[in-house]
Amino acid sequence: MITIYHNARCSKSRATCELVSTTYNTTNEPVEVVEYLKIPLTVDQLKALHAQLGGPLRDMMRTNESEYAELALDADGVTDDQLYEAIARHPILLQRPIVVRNGRAVIGRPPENVAALFD
């Protein structure tokens, strides 16, 4: 199963969905597209996704969104738990798209990054 956390308004997200379905998914694995702005992820789901991505938590966040500044998420002392809560409450803060396959995840920025999941 391939899961794509997708924002239909994002050109990179649309391009990643297209690459997965037309180029990388040569074995026709089932694909689940999750429109996370309509159905936000829970804190537990975000933690699991972060574990699959690896790296710093802020890498899976859109730090240029106005909500990031308004919530002062760049302030000293902000904990990972606070960041997870912020993403759960404000899903626009989740980086997009994120593709998950076989227990690993990558951010599709640029869309070609997802090729690493199909090696």
N, C-alpha and C positions, 0 to 999 in steps of 0.2 A: 504494500500500500504506500502510495506517495501522498503526502499531505502538503498543500500549499496554503499558507496564510496570506490572504490576498486582499488587496484594496482595488476594486474595479476602476477607481478614478485615477490610479497611478499608472503611468505609461510603462515604468520598469516592471511593475507587477504584471501587467497585461503581457508584456514581452516575455517574461519568465514563464507564465502559463503556456504561452504559445510554444516556446522552446521545449518545455517538458513534453507537451503533447505531440509535437511534430518531429522533434529531433532526438531527444535523449531517451524517451520511454519506448525503446524499440521492442520490448517484450510485452507491451500493452498491459502493464500493471494497472490496477485500479487507482484512480486519482480522486482524492477528496479535496475540494476547494472550500476553504473556510473563510468566509467574509467576516473577519474579526471585528470590523466596525459595527456590524449588525448583531453579532453574537460574540461579545467580548470574552476573552479567556479569563479563567479564574486564576488566583494567585498560585494554586498548585499546578495548574497547567502551564503557567508562565515559568515556574521553577523547573519543571520537566523539560520544557523547550530550551531554556537557558543551559541546562545540563547537556543537552544534545548539541547545542551550538558551541559550548566551551567559550573561553575568553571572558573578558570583563562584561558585567551585566549592562553597562552603559552602551556597549557595542550593539545591543539589540534594541536600543532606544533611539528615537528621533529627537535628538537634543536641540534641533533647530525649530521645533514646534513652539508656539507661544505658550502652551500649557506647561512646558518644561520650565520656562522662565517664571511664569506666574506662580507655579507651585514651589519655586526656589529649590528645584531639585539639584542644582549645582552647588548648593551651600555646603560648607564643611559640616561633617557629622551626619549627613543623610545616609541612612542605612540601606542595605539591600532590601530589607523587608519594606521600607518606605517606598523604594523604587518599584517593587513588585506591586504594591497597593496602588501606586499612582498609575501604572500601566493598566491594571485591572479596571480602575475607575475612569481612565482616560485612554481608551485603546488607540487613539491617534498617535500616542507615544511609542507604539510598537513599530519597530523597523519593518519595512516591507520590501518585497515579499520574503517570506521565509519558507524554505522547502525542506521537508523531512522525508527521509527514506532510510530504511534499515537501521533505525536508531541513531542516525546522524542527521544533522541539520546544517544548512548554509543560508546566508542572506543573499538573495539574488540581486545584488547591486555591485557590479553590473550583472545582468541576467546570465551571462556565461559562467558565473560562479557555480551555478548548479551542476555543471558538468562533473565536478568533483564527486558528486553523489552517485554517478553512473560509471565510474572507472572500475 
